[in-house]
Amino acid sequence: FKFNFIDKFNGPEDPRVILKSDRSGEEPILIFNLDEGKGRKIYSLLPHRKRETLLEYKIEGETLKKVEKNWAPFFHPSYEKKNILSNNYINFVYSFIPLEILQCSLDDGNCMMIFSGRAVGLDDNNKFNGLRGGTQFVPVPNIFPGHEGKNIWVAFSKVHVENCGCGVHYYRPALTVLAETNQIYNFDIIAPDVDFGIEPYNWELEQEHCTKVNIISSNSIASWFISEPDPETNEITDFLTLTTSEADYYTRVITVKNLLKYISG
């Protein structure tokens, strides 16, 4: 028996769950990447359907890279009003800097680029590939100040920097706030990366030893509870729960309090 090292990594990885809501109700969508022998591509699955729903995503007019990963999913509120005979659409942040947004059909997996930084005059020098998809983007409620005329989403994306400090690969979550007005998208906030006070395990599963690969990776936002405004102070309390992983081995569930207060400041 001869072990093929490449085949070891051909299965699905980086699963993300996002909740789809439209006229027909709510259901989860599983997003992941997979290599079936023709390069790693993005797929989705509707796990609660009786029939086969596995979709492979393609970009209209584009040749996909050999490895496609880290697409960050979100839904535009206009999709909730679409035809119930269709599975409708899902959006992805395909590139962060420059910002590129895909709109993809949940019926056939075909995608089109609906926004590119070039559309607002950014040149090719405005580029940084160290910020990538982590969690899905979840919508900010309409009670958020400054929400008028905007659609706003929040995610904990992923900073991946090479040859940083004591490590060759350094991963940390980073809060990102995406906004859209009249089909023009931008990031209102890209906050510094955060470790939530965790001393992560290294790739050899030793804690407090920074070696080649040092990873805290943000995976999915599980829930976001937002209270009603206090009748006296009008203040709102919120609790966002997300999952993170260390060294692609340990998983933590973290609750962040008063995120709305932070981003409104």
C-alpha positions as CSV (number, residue, x, y, z in Angstrom):
1,F,0.0,0.0,0.0
2,K,1.3,3.4,-1.0
3,F,-0.1,6.4,0.9
4,N,-1.1,9.3,-1.3
5,F,-0.6,12.4,0.8
6,I,-2.7,14.6,-1.4
7,D,-5.8,12.4,-1.2
8,K,-5.7,12.9,2.6
9,F,-7.2,16.3,2.0
10,N,-9.8,15.6,-0.6
11,G,-12.9,15.6,1.7
12,P,-15.2,18.4,2.8
13,E,-13.8,21.0,5.1
14,D,-14.6,24.4,6.7
15,P,-18.3,23.8,7.2
16,R,-20.5,26.9,7.9
17,V,-24.2,27.0,8.7
18,I,-26.4,29.9,7.8
19,L,-30.2,30.3,8.3
20,K,-32.2,31.0,5.2
21,S,-35.5,32.8,5.7
22,D,-38.2,33.6,3.1
23,R,-41.9,33.2,2.4
24,S,-41.7,29.5,2.7
25,G,-40.2,29.6,6.2
26,E,-36.8,29.1,7.7
27,E,-34.2,26.4,7.1
28,P,-30.4,25.9,7.6
29,I,-28.0,25.8,4.7
30,L,-24.6,24.0,5.1
31,I,-21.7,25.7,3.2
32,F,-18.4,23.9,2.8
33,N,-15.5,23.3,0.3
34,L,-14.7,20.0,-1.2
35,D,-12.2,18.5,-3.6
36,E,-13.6,15.7,-5.8
37,G,-10.4,15.4,-7.8
38,K,-10.9,18.5,-9.9
39,G,-9.7,21.2,-7.4
40,R,-11.3,22.4,-4.2
41,K,-14.7,24.2,-4.9
42,I,-17.5,25.6,-2.8
43,Y,-20.7,23.5,-2.2
44,S,-23.9,23.9,-0.3
45,L,-26.5,21.4,1.0
46,L,-30.1,21.9,2.3
47,P,-30.0,19.1,4.9
48,H,-33.7,19.1,5.8
49,R,-34.9,18.4,2.2
50,K,-35.9,14.9,1.2
51,R,-34.4,15.2,-2.3
52,E,-30.8,15.6,-3.2
53,T,-29.8,19.3,-2.8
54,L,-26.0,19.3,-3.2
55,L,-24.9,22.3,-5.3
56,E,-21.5,23.2,-6.7
57,Y,-21.0,26.9,-7.2
58,K,-19.6,28.4,-10.4
59,I,-19.0,32.1,-11.3
60,E,-20.4,33.3,-14.6
61,G,-17.7,34.4,-17.0
62,E,-14.9,33.5,-14.6
63,T,-12.5,30.6,-14.3
64,L,-12.4,29.4,-10.8
65,K,-9.1,29.1,-8.9
66,K,-7.7,25.6,-8.3
67,V,-8.5,26.1,-4.6
68,E,-11.7,28.0,-3.7
69,K,-12.2,28.5,0.0
70,N,-13.4,31.1,2.6
71,W,-16.4,32.4,0.8
72,A,-18.4,34.3,3.5
73,P,-22.2,33.8,3.0
74,F,-25.0,36.2,3.8
75,F,-28.6,37.0,2.7
76,H,-29.9,40.3,1.4
77,P,-33.3,41.1,2.9
78,S,-34.9,41.5,-0.5
79,Y,-34.5,37.8,-1.1
80,E,-37.2,37.0,1.6
81,K,-39.9,38.3,-0.8
82,K,-38.8,36.2,-3.8
83,N,-40.9,33.5,-5.5
84,I,-41.6,30.6,-3.2
85,L,-41.3,28.2,-6.2
86,S,-37.5,29.0,-6.2
87,N,-34.9,28.4,-3.6
88,N,-33.9,32.0,-4.3
89,Y,-30.3,33.4,-3.8
90,I,-27.5,33.6,-1.4
91,N,-24.7,36.2,-1.5
92,F,-21.0,35.6,-0.7
93,V,-18.1,37.9,0.1
94,Y,-15.7,36.4,-2.4
95,S,-12.8,38.8,-1.7
96,F,-12.4,41.2,1.2
97,I,-9.8,43.7,-0.1
98,P,-10.7,44.5,-2.8
99,L,-14.3,43.9,-1.9
100,E,-16.1,41.5,-4.3
101,I,-19.7,40.3,-3.8
102,L,-21.3,37.3,-5.5
103,Q,-24.9,36.6,-5.9
104,C,-25.6,32.8,-6.4
105,S,-28.6,30.8,-7.3
106,L,-29.7,28.2,-4.8
107,D,-31.4,26.4,-7.7
108,D,-28.4,25.7,-9.9
109,G,-25.3,27.1,-8.2
110,N,-24.6,29.7,-10.8
111,C,-23.1,33.0,-9.5
112,M,-22.6,36.4,-10.9
113,M,-20.4,39.3,-9.5
114,I,-22.8,41.9,-8.4
115,F,-20.2,44.3,-6.8
116,S,-16.5,44.9,-7.3
117,G,-14.2,47.5,-5.8
118,R,-13.3,48.4,-9.3
119,A,-16.8,49.7,-9.8
120,V,-16.1,52.5,-7.3
121,G,-12.7,53.4,-8.7
122,L,-10.3,51.1,-6.6
123,D,-7.3,50.0,-8.5
124,D,-5.5,46.7,-8.4
125,N,-3.0,47.9,-5.9
126,N,-5.8,48.0,-3.2
127,K,-5.3,44.4,-2.3
128,F,-4.7,42.4,0.8
129,N,-5.3,38.6,0.9
130,G,-4.7,38.2,4.6
131,L,-8.4,38.9,5.5
132,R,-10.7,36.0,4.6
133,G,-14.1,34.4,5.3
134,G,-14.7,33.1,8.8
135,T,-18.3,33.1,10.1
136,Q,-21.3,33.9,8.0
137,F,-22.5,37.5,8.0
138,V,-25.7,38.1,10.1
139,P,-28.0,41.1,9.7
140,V,-27.9,43.9,12.2
141,P,-31.4,44.7,13.5
142,N,-33.3,47.8,12.4
143,I,-33.1,49.2,15.9
144,F,-29.4,49.9,15.3
145,P,-28.7,53.7,15.1
146,G,-27.6,54.8,11.7
147,H,-29.4,51.9,10.0
148,E,-31.7,54.2,7.9
149,G,-31.2,53.5,4.2
150,K,-28.6,50.8,4.9
151,N,-28.4,47.1,5.1
152,I,-25.8,46.1,7.7
153,W,-24.3,42.7,8.5
154,V,-21.8,41.6,11.1
155,A,-19.2,38.7,11.0
156,F,-16.1,37.5,12.7
157,S,-13.9,37.0,9.7
158,K,-10.4,35.5,9.7
159,V,-7.0,37.2,9.6
160,H,-4.4,34.9,8.2
161,V,-0.9,36.3,8.2
162,E,2.2,34.5,7.2
163,N,5.6,34.7,8.8
164,C,4.3,36.7,11.7
165,G,6.1,36.8,15.1
166,C,7.0,33.3,16.1
167,G,4.9,31.5,13.6
168,V,4.7,30.7,9.9
169,H,0.9,30.8,9.8
170,Y,-1.1,33.0,12.3
171,Y,-4.9,32.9,12.3
172,R,-7.2,35.1,14.4
173,P,-10.8,36.3,14.3
174,A,-11.5,39.9,13.3
175,L,-14.8,41.7,13.6
176,T,-16.1,43.0,10.3
177,V,-19.2,45.1,9.6
178,L,-20.5,45.1,6.0
179,A,-22.9,47.8,4.8
180,E,-24.9,48.2,1.6
181,T,-26.7,51.3,0.2
182,N,-28.3,51.3,-3.3
183,Q,-26.3,48.2,-4.3
184,I,-23.0,49.8,-3.2
185,Y,-21.1,47.7,-0.6
186,N,-18.3,48.7,1.8
187,F,-16.9,47.7,5.1
188,D,-17.9,50.2,7.8
189,I,-15.6,48.4,10.3
190,I,-12.6,46.1,10.1
191,A,-11.5,45.8,13.7
192,P,-8.1,44.5,14.9
193,D,-7.9,40.8,15.3
194,V,-8.9,39.4,18.7
195,D,-8.0,36.3,20.7
196,F,-10.8,36.5,23.3
197,G,-8.1,36.0,26.0
198,I,-7.4,32.5,24.8
199,E,-3.9,31.0,24.9
200,P,-4.3,28.7,21.9
201,Y,-2.9,25.3,21.5
202,N,-0.3,25.0,18.7
203,W,-0.3,22.5,15.9
204,E,1.3,19.9,18.2
205,L,-1.5,20.5,20.7
206,E,0.8,22.2,23.2
207,Q,-0.6,25.2,25.0
208,E,1.4,28.5,25.3
209,H,4.0,27.3,22.8
210,C,3.9,29.4,19.6
211,T,5.3,27.4,16.8
212,K,4.9,27.2,13.0
213,V,1.0,27.1,12.9
214,N,-0.8,29.2,15.5
215,I,-4.6,29.1,14.9
216,I,-7.7,30.5,16.5
217,S,-10.3,30.3,13.7
218,S,-13.8,31.8,13.8
219,N,-16.3,29.2,12.4
220,S,-20.0,30.1,12.8
221,I,-22.3,32.6,14.6
222,A,-24.7,30.3,16.4
223,S,-27.1,32.9,17.7
224,W,-27.5,36.6,18.5
225,F,-30.0,37.6,21.2
226,I,-31.0,41.2,21.3
227,S,-33.2,42.6,24.1
228,E,-36.0,45.1,23.8
229,P,-34.9,48.7,24.7
230,D,-35.1,49.4,28.5
231,P,-38.2,51.6,29.0
232,E,-36.2,54.0,31.3
233,T,-32.8,54.1,29.8
234,N,-33.6,53.0,26.2
235,E,-30.4,50.8,26.4
236,I,-30.2,47.5,24.6
237,T,-28.3,44.4,25.8
238,D,-27.2,41.8,23.3
239,F,-25.4,38.4,23.4
240,L,-23.7,37.0,20.3
241,T,-22.6,33.4,20.5
242,L,-20.0,32.0,18.1
243,T,-17.8,28.9,17.7
244,T,-14.1,29.0,17.3
245,S,-11.5,26.3,16.8
246,E,-7.8,26.0,18.0
247,A,-5.3,24.1,15.8
248,D,-8.2,22.6,13.9
249,Y,-8.7,20.3,16.9
250,Y,-10.4,22.0,19.9
251,T,-13.7,23.9,19.6
252,R,-14.9,26.6,21.9
253,V,-18.3,28.3,22.2
254,I,-17.8,32.0,23.1
255,T,-20.5,34.5,24.0
256,V,-19.8,38.2,23.3
257,K,-21.9,40.8,25.2
258,N,-22.9,44.2,24.0
259,L,-21.5,43.9,20.5
260,L,-24.1,46.4,19.2
261,K,-22.9,49.0,21.7
262,Y,-19.4,48.5,20.5
263,I,-20.1,48.9,16.8
264,S,-22.4,51.8,17.3
265,G,-19.6,53.6,19.0
